Amino acid sequence: MTVFSELMPFSYHVLILMVVLVIKFTVSHFVAHEPLRIFQFYCLQLGNKVNNSHHSTQQQTIAGLLALLLTLVPIALILWLFADFVAVDYLWQGLLFYFALGSLNLGPINKTIAQALVARQNYLAKQILQPWLLRTTAPLSPVGLSKAAIEMQLLRSLQQVYVVSLVFITCGPLAAFSYRLMLEMHYCWNTKLAQFKHFGFYHQLFIQLIQWLPSRLMALLILLSSLGQGTLLSWRLTRGHFFQLNNNFIIAVHAYSLAVKLGGVAMYQEEKSRKITFNDLAKQPEPQDLIKASRKVNFAYYSSLFLLVLLALGWQLMASNQA
């Protein structure tokens, strides 16, 4: 279309991003679906077939890297070649971005969990939360469920929506889709599971490298959402995690912005995993904190979209004036 051809590449991608987000949100509101479920099944079968816990640590690590490359490279190559045969470019880009995006329905899901906890329906809350977590929900108390739900929404929103969107804007739809496939491999072969401790090393490393900058941007926006409420103190208490190659910084910022305690012990395959705790002196999270947490995540979403639109409009206006 003539209108699209006149747009700068950045503005073009921002427009596609906005349209696809609206479509994804609308579809997710009415239909619960997971487009990459078949790929998840493939990863589970491949991991069970290729990974051998009897091999040495080095062999398991190399096997994990080969599984990553032999899975991702052919898919990316086929999609790259197929793009040349697509007549309508914006539909192809939008479709790849749509499949790369995760759920935009985590806020309502956490609201349902909060309502179940208030009604003392702990079993229902565990059943709703379990599909979204790697950890086991069976032994969790209402406090543990609230904490797990807050962390789940934060990290899935970061990994499956925020990072995907920024990769799409900066590197294109194929890069965003490839990142999402790598993320699914990381979920299936997570190093927190004993059998994948070494096999999933490179998947975790690559995901952490890609997420590092977007997670810091999202964390700073969450920090700004509580501006004037001890923002500088929160920054001083969390900045020690800023340069670490993990999610500690964004979880710490979220904990201080909500004034609750996050992190701590988690159960994976009946084994306890001790993790760092954040904001130790604060109260334990309660069901109403799930709603507050959703607002913080939504603030990061909407403020980022607002800044992207402003940047795209400004860039487009400058290009028009120069022409």
ZADO-1210 file (C-alpha; in nm, 4 decimals, padded with zeros to 6 digits):
<atoms>
<atom x="00.0000" y="00.0000" z="00.0000" code="MET" pos="1"/>
<atom x="00.1166" y="00.3528" z="-00.0826" code="THR" pos="2"/>
<atom x="00.0626" y="00.4802" z="00.2714" code="VAL" pos="3"/>
<atom x="00.2909" y="00.2145" z="00.4221" code="PHE" pos="4"/>
<atom x="00.5608" y="00.2743" z="00.1617" code="SER" pos="5"/>
<atom x="00.5839" y="00.6382" z="00.2729" code="GLU" pos="6"/>
<atom x="00.6516" y="00.5433" z="00.6364" code="LEU" pos="7"/>
<atom x="00.9983" y="00.5239" z="00.7851" code="MET" pos="8"/>
<atom x="01.0987" y="00.1647" z="00.8781" code="PRO" pos="9"/>
<atom x="01.0760" y="00.2479" z="01.2497" code="PHE" pos="10"/>
<atom x="00.7287" y="00.4034" z="01.2130" code="SER" pos="11"/>
<atom x="00.6225" y="00.1073" z="00.9979" code="TYR" pos="12"/>
<atom x="00.7219" y="-00.1390" z="01.2705" code="HIS" pos="13"/>
<atom x="00.5573" y="00.0674" z="01.5453" code="VAL" pos="14"/>
<atom x="00.2305" y="00.0708" z="01.3483" code="LEU" pos="15"/>
<atom x="00.2402" y="-00.3070" z="01.2990" code="ILE" pos="16"/>
<atom x="00.3231" y="-00.3519" z="01.6683" code="LEU" pos="17"/>
<atom x="00.0234" y="-00.1455" z="01.7795" code="MET" pos="18"/>
<atom x="-00.2206" y="-00.3233" z="01.5463" code="VAL" pos="19"/>
<atom x="-00.0996" y="-00.6725" z="01.6403" code="VAL" pos="20"/>
<atom x="-00.1101" y="-00.5923" z="02.0140" code="LEU" pos="21"/>
<atom x="-00.4753" y="-00.4853" z="01.9800" code="VAL" pos="22"/>
<atom x="-00.5599" y="-00.8017" z="01.7838" code="ILE" pos="23"/>
<atom x="-00.3717" y="-01.0264" z="02.0275" code="LYS" pos="24"/>
<atom x="-00.5367" y="-00.8646" z="02.3291" code="PHE" pos="25"/>
<atom x="-00.8830" y="-00.9021" z="02.1751" code="THR" pos="26"/>
<atom x="-00.8308" y="-01.2659" z="02.0757" code="VAL" pos="27"/>
<atom x="-00.6766" y="-01.3542" z="02.4160" code="SER" pos="28"/>
<atom x="-00.9756" y="-01.1984" z="02.5919" code="HIS" pos="29"/>
<atom x="-01.2189" y="-01.4358" z="02.4225" code="PHE" pos="30"/>
<atom x="-01.0105" y="-01.7449" z="02.3427" code="VAL" pos="31"/>
<atom x="-00.7329" y="-01.9018" z="02.5511" code="ALA" pos="32"/>
<atom x="-00.4819" y="-02.0324" z="02.2985" code="HIS" pos="33"/>
<atom x="-00.1097" y="-02.1076" z="02.2787" code="GLU" pos="34"/>
<atom x="00.0179" y="-02.1012" z="01.9168" code="PRO" pos="35"/>
<atom x="00.3531" y="-02.2569" z="02.0110" code="LEU" pos="36"/>
<atom x="00.2141" y="-02.5580" z="02.1989" code="ARG" pos="37"/>
<atom x="00.3336" y="-02.7988" z="01.9263" code="ILE" pos="38"/>
<atom x="00.6832" y="-02.6506" z="01.9472" code="PHE" pos="39"/>
<atom x="00.6798" y="-02.6948" z="02.3256" code="GLN" pos="40"/>
<atom x="00.5895" y="-03.0626" z="02.2790" code="PHE" pos="41"/>
<atom x="00.8738" y="-03.0997" z="02.0283" code="TYR" pos="42"/>
<atom x="01.1234" y="-02.9446" z="02.2732" code="CYS" pos="43"/>
<atom x="01.0153" y="-03.1758" z="02.5557" code="LEU" pos="44"/>
<atom x="01.0542" y="-03.4826" z="02.3348" code="GLN" pos="45"/>
<atom x="01.3894" y="-03.3647" z="02.1988" code="LEU" pos="46"/>
<atom x="01.5223" y="-03.2908" z="02.5473" code="GLY" pos="47"/>
<atom x="01.4250" y="-03.6359" z="02.6725" code="ASN" pos="48"/>
<atom x="01.5822" y="-03.7961" z="02.3658" code="LYS" pos="49"/>
<atom x="01.9087" y="-03.6014" z="02.3387" code="VAL" pos="50"/>
<atom x="01.9931" y="-03.5145" z="02.6985" code="ASN" pos="51"/>
<atom x="02.1679" y="-03.7912" z="02.8894" code="ASN" pos="52"/>
<atom x="02.2364" y="-03.7273" z="03.2576" code="SER" pos="53"/>
<atom x="02.4996" y="-04.0056" z="03.2576" code="HIS" pos="54"/>
<atom x="02.7219" y="-03.8061" z="03.0228" code="HIS" pos="55"/>
<atom x="02.9831" y="-03.5624" z="03.1505" code="SER" pos="56"/>
<atom x="02.8956" y="-03.1996" z="03.2264" code="THR" pos="57"/>
<atom x="03.0757" y="-03.0820" z="02.9134" code="GLN" pos="58"/>
<atom x="02.8960" y="-03.3336" z="02.6909" code="GLN" pos="59"/>
<atom x="02.5566" y="-03.2286" z="02.8280" code="GLN" pos="60"/>
<atom x="02.6380" y="-02.8607" z="02.7736" code="THR" pos="61"/>
<atom x="02.7527" y="-02.9203" z="02.4139" code="ILE" pos="62"/>
<atom x="02.4468" y="-03.1371" z="02.3454" code="ALA" pos="63"/>
<atom x="02.2253" y="-02.8510" z="02.4646" code="GLY" pos="64"/>
<atom x="02.4009" y="-02.6026" z="02.2351" code="LEU" pos="65"/>
<atom x="02.3694" y="-02.8377" z="01.9367" code="LEU" pos="66"/>
<atom x="02.0001" y="-02.8939" z="02.0132" code="ALA" pos="67"/>
<atom x="01.9526" y="-02.5165" z="02.0134" code="LEU" pos="68"/>
<atom x="02.1350" y="-02.4613" z="01.6844" code="LEU" pos="69"/>
<atom x="01.9873" y="-02.7608" z="01.5003" code="LEU" pos="70"/>
<atom x="01.6366" y="-02.6544" z="01.6029" code="THR" pos="71"/>
<atom x="01.6548" y="-02.2785" z="01.5601" code="LEU" pos="72"/>
<atom x="01.8763" y="-02.2301" z="01.2522" code="VAL" pos="73"/>
<atom x="01.6705" y="-02.4398" z="01.0040" code="PRO" pos="74"/>
<atom x="01.3425" y="-02.2773" z="01.1142" code="ILE" pos="75"/>
<atom x="01.4879" y="-01.9254" z="01.0901" code="ALA" pos="76"/>
<atom x="01.6440" y="-02.0031" z="00.7512" code="LEU" pos="77"/>
<atom x="01.3189" y="-02.1411" z="00.6069" code="ILE" pos="78"/>
<atom x="01.1195" y="-01.8406" z="00.7295" code="LEU" pos="79"/>
<atom x="01.3820" y="-01.6005" z="00.5928" code="TRP" pos="80"/>
<atom x="01.3693" y="-01.7631" z="00.2484" code="LEU" pos="81"/>
<atom x="00.9892" y="-01.7866" z="00.2530" code="PHE" pos="82"/>
<atom x="00.9590" y="-01.4117" z="00.3202" code="ALA" pos="83"/>
<atom x="01.0761" y="-01.3405" z="-00.0387" code="ASP" pos="84"/>
<atom x="00.7660" y="-01.5143" z="-00.1754" code="PHE" pos="85"/>
<atom x="00.5178" y="-01.3198" z="00.0401" code="VAL" pos="86"/>
<atom x="00.3424" y="-01.0475" z="-00.1572" code="ALA" pos="87"/>
<atom x="00.1947" y="-00.8587" z="00.1395" code="VAL" pos="88"/>
<atom x="00.4921" y="-00.7781" z="00.3623" code="ASP" pos="89"/>
<atom x="00.3044" y="-00.6196" z="00.6525" code="TYR" pos="90"/>
<atom x="00.0782" y="-00.9247" z="00.6896" code="LEU" pos="91"/>
<atom x="00.3811" y="-01.1551" z="00.7050" code="TRP" pos="92"/>
<atom x="00.5558" y="-00.9353" z="00.9616" code="GLN" pos="93"/>
<atom x="00.2379" y="-00.9036" z="01.1667" code="GLY" pos="94"/>
<atom x="00.1843" y="-01.2806" z="01.1616" code="LEU" pos="95"/>
<atom x="00.5373" y="-01.3556" z="01.2836" code="LEU" pos="96"/>
<atom x="00.5026" y="-01.0945" z="01.5581" code="PHE" pos="97"/>
<atom x="00.1624" y="-01.2355" z="01.6593" code="TYR" pos="98"/>
<atom x="00.3086" y="-01.5858" z="01.7033" code="PHE" pos="99"/>
<atom x="00.6111" y="-01.4444" z="01.8879" code="ALA" pos="100"/>
<atom x="00.3964" y="-01.2615" z="02.1443" code="LEU" pos="101"/>
<atom x="00.2969" y="-01.4311" z="02.4672" code="GLY" pos="102"/>
<atom x="-00.0311" y="-01.3948" z="02.6540" code="SER" pos="103"/>
<atom x="-00.1712" y="-01.0466" z="02.7157" code="LEU" pos="104"/>
<atom x="-00.4269" y="-01.1900" z="02.9564" code="ASN" pos="105"/>
<atom x="-00.2081" y="-01.2344" z="03.2649" code="LEU" pos="106"/>
<atom x="-00.3695" y="-00.9434" z="03.4503" code="GLY" pos="107"/>
<atom x="-00.7196" y="-01.0994" z="03.4439" code="PRO" pos="108"/>
<atom x="-00.5694" y="-01.4374" z="03.5346" code="ILE" pos="109"/>
<atom x="-00.4041" y="-01.2902" z="03.8444" code="ASN" pos="110"/>
<atom x="-00.7281" y="-01.1108" z="03.9295" code="LYS" pos="111"/>
<atom x="-00.9069" y="-01.4482" z="03.9249" code="THR" pos="112"/>
<atom x="-00.6342" y="-01.5953" z="04.1472" code="ILE" pos="113"/>
<atom x="-00.6711" y="-01.3032" z="04.3898" code="ALA" pos="114"/>
<atom x="-01.0491" y="-01.3564" z="04.4052" code="GLN" pos="115"/>
<atom x="-00.9977" y="-01.7275" z="04.4731" code="ALA" pos="116"/>
<atom x="-00.7522" y="-01.6509" z="04.7545" code="LEU" pos="117"/>
<atom x="-00.9906" y="-01.3998" z="04.9136" code="VAL" pos="118"/>
<atom x="-01.2654" y="-01.6645" z="04.9002" code="ALA" pos="119"/>
<atom x="-01.0215" y="-01.9132" z="05.0627" code="ARG" pos="120"/>
<atom x="-01.0338" y="-02.1354" z="04.7529" code="GLN" pos="121"/>
<atom x="-00.6631" y="-02.2175" z="04.7652" code="ASN" pos="122"/>
<atom x="-00.6931" y="-02.5339" z="04.5561" code="TYR" pos="123"/>
<atom x="-00.8609" y="-02.3394" z="04.2739" code="LEU" pos="124"/>
<atom x="-00.5879" y="-02.0739" z="04.2886" code="ALA" pos="125"/>
<atom x="-00.3212" y="-02.3457" z="04.2640" code="LYS" pos="126"/>
<atom x="-00.4940" y="-02.5044" z="03.9639" code="GLN" pos="127"/>
<atom x="-00.5146" y="-02.1720" z="03.7805" code="ILE" pos="128"/>
<atom x="-00.1535" y="-02.0779" z="03.8545" code="LEU" pos="129"/>
<atom x="00.0217" y="-02.4123" z="03.7936" code="GLN" pos="130"/>
<atom x="00.0203" y="-02.4029" z="03.4067" code="PRO" pos="131"/>
<atom x="00.2043" y="-02.0716" z="03.4184" code="TRP" pos="132"/>
<atom x="00.4808" y="-02.1829" z="03.6546" code="LEU" pos="133"/>
<atom x="00.7792" y="-02.4140" z="03.6420" code="LEU" pos="134"/>
<atom x="00.7727" y="-02.4529" z="04.0218" code="ARG" pos="135"/>
<atom x="00.5274" y="-02.6782" z="04.2073" code="THR" pos="136"/>
<atom x="00.2209" y="-02.4994" z="04.3506" code="THR" pos="137"/>
<atom x="00.0865" y="-02.7884" z="04.5637" code="ALA" pos="138"/>
<atom x="00.2765" y="-02.6988" z="04.8858" code="PRO" pos="139"/>
<atom x="00.2240" y="-02.3225" z="04.8550" code="LEU" pos="140"/>
<atom x="00.0335" y="-02.1261" z="05.1176" code="SER" pos="141"/>
<atom x="-00.1876" y="-01.8270" z="05.0243" code="PRO" pos="142"/>
<atom x="00.1170" y="-01.6032" z="05.0793" code="VAL" pos="143"/>
<atom x="00.3304" y="-01.8257" z="04.8577" code="GLY" pos="144"/>
<atom x="00.0624" y="-01.8265" z="04.5882" code="LEU" pos="145"/>
<atom x="00.0395" y="-01.4469" z="04.5945" code="SER" pos="146"/>
<atom x="00.4173" y="-01.4159" z="04.5711" code="LYS" pos="147"/>
<atom x="00.4426" y="-01.6717" z="04.2882" code="ALA" pos="148"/>
<atom x="00.1592" y="-01.5080" z="04.0913" code="ALA" pos="149"/>
<atom x="00.3197" y="-01.1617" z="04.1156" code="ILE" pos="150"/>
<atom x="00.6580" y="-01.2925" z="03.9999" code="GLU" pos="151"/>
<atom x="00.4972" y="-01.5008" z="03.7233" code="MET" pos="152"/>
<atom x="00.3157" y="-01.2036" z="03.5735" code="GLN" pos="153"/>
<atom x="00.6210" y="-00.9817" z="03.5952" code="LEU" pos="154"/>
<atom x="00.8639" y="-01.2268" z="03.4326" code="LEU" pos="155"/>
<atom x="00.6269" y="-01.3582" z="03.1645" code="ARG" pos="156"/>
<atom x="00.5231" y="-01.0037" z="03.0751" code="SER" pos="157"/>
<atom x="00.8887" y="-00.9089" z="03.0473" code="LEU" pos="158"/>
<atom x="01.0025" y="-01.2148" z="02.8531" code="GLN" pos="159"/>
<atom x="00.7049" y="-01.2831" z="02.6267" code="GLN" pos="160"/>
<atom x="00.5734" y="-00.9331" z="02.5554" code="VAL" pos="161"/>
<atom x="00.8187" y="-00.6574" z="02.6451" code="TYR" pos="162"/>
<atom x="01.1368" y="-00.8200" z="02.5115" code="VAL" pos="163"/>
<atom x="00.9557" y="-00.9620" z="02.2058" code="VAL" pos="164"/>
<atom x="00.8214" y="-00.6157" z="02.1216" code="SER" pos="165"/>
<atom x="01.1586" y="-00.4432" z="02.1568" code="LEU" pos="166"/>
<atom x="01.3336" y="-00.7110" z="01.9491" code="VAL" pos="167"/>
<atom x="01.0636" y="-00.6708" z="01.6829" code="PHE" pos="168"/>
<atom x="01.1079" y="-00.2922" z="01.6751" code="ILE" pos="169"/>
<atom x="01.4872" y="-00.3007" z="01.6653" code="THR" pos="170"/>
<atom x="01.5703" y="-00.6219" z="01.4750" code="CYS" pos="171"/>
<atom x="01.2558" y="-00.7213" z="01.2868" code="GLY" pos="172"/>
<atom x="00.9896" y="-00.9936" z="01.3033" code="PRO" pos="173"/>
<atom x="01.2173" y="-01.2895" z="01.2262" code="LEU" pos="174"/>
<atom x="01.4482" y="-01.1975" z="01.5153" code="ALA" pos="175"/>
<atom x="01.1478" y="-01.1605" z="01.7490" code="ALA" pos="176"/>
<atom x="01.0093" y="-01.5001" z="01.6464" code="PHE" pos="177"/>
<atom x="01.3512" y="-01.6654" z="01.6774" code="SER" pos="178"/>
<atom x="01.3911" y="-01.5181" z="02.0270" code="TYR" pos="179"/>
<atom x="01.0501" y="-01.6567" z="02.1281" code="ARG" pos="180"/>
<atom x="01.1447" y="-02.0039" z="02.0039" code="LEU" pos="181"/>
<atom x="01.4666" y="-01.9834" z="02.2047" code="MET" pos="182"/>
<atom x="01.2644" y="-01.8737" z="02.5085" code="LEU" pos="183"/>
<atom x="01.0375" y="-02.1773" z="02.4749" code="GLU" pos="184"/>
<atom x="01.3464" y="-02.4000" z="02.4623" code="MET" pos="185"/>
<atom x="01.4689" y="-02.2272" z="02.7780" code="HIS" pos="186"/>
<atom x="01.1355" y="-02.2967" z="02.9511" code="TYR" pos="187"/>
<atom x="01.1433" y="-02.6657" z="02.8531" code="CYS" pos="188"/>
<atom x="01.5127" y="-02.7151" z="02.9327" code="TRP" pos="189"/>
<atom x="01.5339" y="-02.4860" z="03.2342" code="ASN" pos="190"/>
<atom x="01.8505" y="-02.5186" z="03.4422" code="THR" pos="191"/>
<atom x="01.6395" y="-02.5159" z="03.7622" code="LYS" pos="192"/>
<atom x="01.5352" y="-02.8713" z="03.6700" code="LEU" pos="193"/>
<atom x="01.8034" y="-03.1185" z="03.7773" code="ALA" pos="194"/>
<atom x="01.8130" y="-03.3111" z="03.4476" code="GLN" pos="195"/>
<atom x="01.8687" y="-02.9928" z="03.2450" code="PHE" pos="196"/>
<atom x="02.1138" y="-02.8189" z="03.4800" code="LYS" pos="197"/>
<atom x="02.3926" y="-02.8383" z="03.2214" code="HIS" pos="198"/>
<atom x="02.1929" y="-02.9110" z="02.9055" code="PHE" pos="199"/>
<atom x="02.0085" y="-02.5763" z="02.9280" code="GLY" pos="200"/>
<atom x="02.3172" y="-02.3642" z="03.0042" code="PHE" pos="201"/>
<atom x="02.3463" y="-02.1882" z="02.6670" code="TYR" pos="202"/>
<atom x="01.9713" y="-02.1339" z="02.6296" code="HIS" pos="203"/>
<atom x="01.9676" y="-01.9534" z="02.9632" code="GLN" pos="204"/>
<atom x="02.2811" y="-01.7529" z="02.8772" code="LEU" pos="205"/>
<atom x="02.1477" y="-01.6291" z="02.5417" code="PHE" pos="206"/>
<atom x="01.8082" y="-01.5410" z="02.6886" code="ILE" pos="207"/>
<atom x="01.9707" y="-01.3473" z="02.9742" code="GLN" pos="208"/>
<atom x="02.1896" y="-01.1526" z="02.7296" code="LEU" pos="209"/>
<atom x="01.8924" y="-01.0578" z="02.5098" code="ILE" pos="210"/>
<atom x="01.6750" y="-00.9675" z="02.8096" code="GLN" pos="211"/>
<atom x="01.9323" y="-00.7607" z="02.9955" code="TRP" pos="212"/>
<atom x="01.8626" y="-00.4179" z="02.8457" code="LEU" pos="213"/>
<atom x="01.4802" y="-00.4542" z="02.8051" code="PRO" pos="214"/>
<atom x="01.4472" y="-00.5759" z="03.1647" code="SER" pos="215"/>
<atom x="01.6377" y="-00.2701" z="03.2889" code="ARG" pos="216"/>
<atom x="01.4138" y="-00.0390" z="03.0854" code="LEU" pos="217"/>
<atom x="01.0985" y="-00.2046" z="03.2179" code="MET" pos="218"/>
<atom x="01.2333" y="-00.2011" z="03.5740" code="ALA" pos="219"/>
<atom x="01.3057" y="00.1723" z="03.5558" code="LEU" pos="220"/>
<atom x="00.9516" y="00.2388" z="03.4323" code="LEU" pos="221"/>
<atom x="00.8121" y="00.0359" z="03.7232" code="ILE" pos="222"/>
<atom x="01.0344" y="00.2404" z="03.9519" code="LEU" pos="223"/>
<atom x="00.8886" y="00.5586" z="03.8013" code="LEU" pos="224"/>
<atom x="00.5344" y="00.4296" z="03.8623" code="SER" pos="225"/>
<atom x="00.5914" y="00.4906" z="04.2341" code="SER" pos="226"/>
<atom x="00.7654" y="00.8247" z="04.1875" code="LEU" pos="227"/>
<atom x="00.7815" y="01.0208" z="04.5096" code="GLY" pos="228"/>
<atom x="00.7206" y="00.7130" z="04.7263" code="GLN" pos="229"/>
<atom x="01.0788" y="00.6401" z="04.8230" code="GLY" pos="230"/>
<atom x="01.1957" y="00.6126" z="04.4603" code="THR" pos="231"/>
<atom x="01.5527" y="00.7201" z="04.5339" code="LEU" pos="232"/>
<atom x="01.5736" y="00.4857" z="04.8317" code="LEU" pos="233"/>
<atom x="01.4437" y="00.1983" z="04.6173" code="SER" pos="234"/>
<atom x="01.7085" y="00.2762" z="04.3565" code="TRP" pos="235"/>
<atom x="01.9869" y="00.2761" z="04.6156" code="ARG" pos="236"/>
<atom x="01.8681" y="-00.0578" z="04.7558" code="LEU" pos="237"/>
<atom x="01.8367" y="-00.2279" z="04.4158" code="THR" pos="238"/>
<atom x="02.1188" y="-00.0812" z="04.2056" code="ARG" pos="239"/>
<atom x="02.3592" y="-00.3515" z="04.3284" code="GLY" pos="240"/>
<atom x="02.1674" y="-00.5954" z="04.1062" code="HIS" pos="241"/>
<atom x="02.1708" y="-00.3667" z="03.7999" code="PHE" pos="242"/>
<atom x="02.4694" y="-00.5208" z="03.6181" code="PHE" pos="243"/>
<atom x="02.3940" y="-00.8822" z="03.7103" code="GLN" pos="244"/>
<atom x="02.3023" y="-01.1144" z="03.4243" code="LEU" pos="245"/>
<atom x="01.9707" y="-01.2302" z="03.5701" code="ASN" pos="246"/>
<atom x="01.6238" y="-01.1039" z="03.6684" code="ASN" pos="247"/>
<atom x="01.7173" y="-00.9989" z="04.0229" code="ASN" pos="248"/>
<atom x="01.7095" y="-00.6264" z="03.9440" code="PHE" pos="249"/>
<atom x="01.3562" y="-00.6143" z="03.8023" code="ILE" pos="250"/>
<atom x="01.2176" y="-00.8422" z="04.0775" code="ILE" pos="251"/>
<atom x="01.3853" y="-00.6271" z="04.3442" code="ALA" pos="252"/>
<atom x="01.2450" y="-00.3063" z="04.1917" code="VAL" pos="253"/>
<atom x="00.8993" y="-00.4646" z="04.1735" code="HIS" pos="254"/>
<atom x="00.9216" y="-00.5713" z="04.5380" code="ALA" pos="255"/>
<atom x="01.0132" y="-00.2216" z="04.6583" code="TYR" pos="256"/>
<atom x="00.7542" y="-00.0509" z="04.4369" code="SER" pos="257"/>
<atom x="00.4821" y="-00.2776" z="04.5827" code="LEU" pos="258"/>
<atom x="00.6282" y="-00.2587" z="04.9359" code="ALA" pos="259"/>
<atom x="00.6140" y="-00.6391" z="04.9665" code="VAL" pos="260"/>
<atom x="00.8637" y="-00.9212" z="05.0076" code="LYS" pos="261"/>
<atom x="00.9411" y="-01.1260" z="04.6945" code="LEU" pos="262"/>
<atom x="01.1786" y="-01.4124" z="04.6144" code="GLY" pos="263"/>
<atom x="01.2800" y="-01.6865" z="04.8547" code="GLY" pos="264"/>
<atom x="01.2498" y="-02.0658" z="04.8504" code="VAL" pos="265"/>
<atom x="01.0785" y="-02.2352" z="04.5546" code="ALA" pos="266"/>
<atom x="01.0026" y="-02.6031" z="04.4925" code="MET" pos="267"/>
<atom x="01.1057" y="-02.7610" z="04.1612" code="TYR" pos="268"/>
<atom x="01.0324" y="-03.1338" z="04.1124" code="GLN" pos="269"/>
<atom x="01.0034" y="-03.1907" z="04.4872" code="GLU" pos="270"/>
<atom x="01.3419" y="-03.0263" z="04.5474" code="GLU" pos="271"/>
<atom x="01.3808" y="-02.6951" z="04.7287" code="LYS" pos="272"/>
<atom x="01.5708" y="-02.4209" z="04.5521" code="SER" pos="273"/>
<atom x="01.6819" y="-02.1330" z="04.7707" code="ARG" pos="274"/>
<atom x="01.6721" y="-01.7988" z="04.5893" code="LYS" pos="275"/>
<atom x="01.7614" y="-01.4512" z="04.7049" code="ILE" pos="276"/>
<atom x="01.4863" y="-01.2545" z="04.8811" code="THR" pos="277"/>
<atom x="01.4020" y="-00.8933" z="04.8076" code="PHE" pos="278"/>
<atom x="01.2708" y="-00.6260" z="05.0459" code="ASN" pos="279"/>
<atom x="01.3063" y="-00.8506" z="05.3523" code="ASP" pos="280"/>
<atom x="01.1684" y="-00.5939" z="05.5961" code="LEU" pos="281"/>
<atom x="00.8405" y="-00.5481" z="05.4062" code="ALA" pos="282"/>
<atom x="00.5154" y="-00.7368" z="05.4610" code="LYS" pos="283"/>
<atom x="00.4326" y="-01.0591" z="05.2812" code="GLN" pos="284"/>
<atom x="00.2242" y="-01.0148" z="04.9635" code="PRO" pos="285"/>
<atom x="-00.1549" y="-01.0365" z="04.9924" code="GLU" pos="286"/>
<atom x="-00.4231" y="-01.1000" z="04.7263" code="PRO" pos="287"/>
<atom x="-00.4821" y="-00.7271" z="04.6731" code="GLN" pos="288"/>
<atom x="-00.1145" y="-00.6869" z="04.5865" code="ASP" pos="289"/>
<atom x="-00.1753" y="-00.8942" z="04.2718" code="LEU" pos="290"/>
<atom x="-00.4012" y="-00.6160" z="04.1437" code="ILE" pos="291"/>
<atom x="-00.1419" y="-00.3501" z="04.2322" code="LYS" pos="292"/>
<atom x="00.1271" y="-00.5541" z="04.0567" code="ALA" pos="293"/>
<atom x="-00.0849" y="-00.5727" z="03.7416" code="SER" pos="294"/>
<atom x="-00.1175" y="-00.1952" z="03.7426" code="ARG" pos="295"/>
<atom x="00.2608" y="-00.1573" z="03.7677" code="LYS" pos="296"/>
<atom x="00.3155" y="-00.3897" z="03.4706" code="VAL" pos="297"/>
<atom x="00.0435" y="-00.2121" z="03.2709" code="ASN" pos="298"/>
<atom x="00.2083" y="00.1221" z="03.3461" code="PHE" pos="299"/>
<atom x="00.5341" y="-00.0086" z="03.1981" code="ALA" pos="300"/>
<atom x="00.3448" y="-00.1316" z="02.8908" code="TYR" pos="301"/>
<atom x="00.1471" y="00.1853" z="02.8252" code="TYR" pos="302"/>
<atom x="00.4284" y="00.4295" z="02.8972" code="SER" pos="303"/>
<atom x="00.6589" y="00.2354" z="02.6629" code="SER" pos="304"/>
<atom x="00.3960" y="00.2368" z="02.3867" code="LEU" pos="305"/>
<atom x="00.3400" y="00.6088" z="02.4385" code="PHE" pos="306"/>
<atom x="00.7129" y="00.6787" z="02.4076" code="LEU" pos="307"/>
<atom x="00.7387" y="00.4594" z="02.0969" code="LEU" pos="308"/>
<atom x="00.4494" y="00.6384" z="01.9271" code="VAL" pos="309"/>
<atom x="00.5953" y="00.9801" z="02.0129" code="LEU" pos="310"/>
<atom x="00.9348" y="00.8736" z="01.8782" code="LEU" pos="311"/>
<atom x="00.7814" y="00.7332" z="01.5594" code="ALA" pos="312"/>
<atom x="00.5754" y="01.0493" z="01.4992" code="LEU" pos="313"/>
<atom x="00.8743" y="01.2736" z="01.5620" code="GLY" pos="314"/>
<atom x="01.0985" y="01.0670" z="01.3343" code="TRP" pos="315"/>
<atom x="00.8328" y="01.0607" z="01.0609" code="GLN" pos="316"/>
<atom x="00.7783" y="01.4377" z="01.0860" code="LEU" pos="317"/>
<atom x="01.1506" y="01.5046" z="01.0580" code="MET" pos="318"/>
<atom x="01.1739" y="01.2809" z="00.7527" code="ALA" pos="319"/>
<atom x="00.8777" y="01.4576" z="00.5910" code="SER" pos="320"/>
<atom x="01.0296" y="01.8023" z="00.6498" code="ASN" pos="321"/>
<atom x="01.3622" y="01.6967" z="00.5019" code="GLN" pos="322"/>
<atom x="01.1841" y="01.5585" z="00.1948" code="ALA" pos="323"/>
</atoms>
